Amino acid sequence: DSARRMIEDLGALLRLSLDYHDSQVIPLSQELLLLEHYLRIQRVRFGDRIRTSINIPSDVTNIQVPTMLLQPIVENAFRHGLEKSVSGGFVAISASLQGDCLELRVEDDGVGLHHGWRSEESEGLGLRATRERLEGLYPNVERPFEIRRRVPQGTEVILRVQARVAEAG
């Protein structure tokens, strides 16, 4: 039963990502739909070892965000933070308006960044592509992409985009 649900979620994730393939940006509500399919797959993989939390106010769900912005960041949280932990952990996704920007946060309580980690030297291809994409789409946004060490452990990624509302229709 769980394998069937996992395959259904994988199929839905692939279909939606293909549907949005030609879209540079989509409403946050659609991005969250993509993310929910991914999270359900991870819940099957990790079982009770993980907890997830999504705290997104309804008044920001129509703001445009880059397509497939959150999923790779959340995937990194699982892959580099929680997969190595026997006890698992949590991943929390939140959003808030900060002036004229939408600030998205992905936090985990996994193994965290090693001592001396520097984003300029250590970013993998996915993180570097996300940083460059945000800097290209939002040149006037200060610090559109940040990665921080969480205390006492874990990692926090902050993504900032210009708060533009999706046009109706």
Protein Blocks (a to p, Z undefined) as FASTA:
>chain_A
ZZmmmmmmmmmmmmmmmmmmmpmbdcfklmmmmmmmmmmmmmmmnmmmbccdddddfklm
mpccdehklmmmmmmmmmmmmmmpmnlpadddddddehjaccdddddfbebpaehiafkl
mocfklmmmmmmmmmmmmmbghkbccddddfbdcddddddddddddeZZ
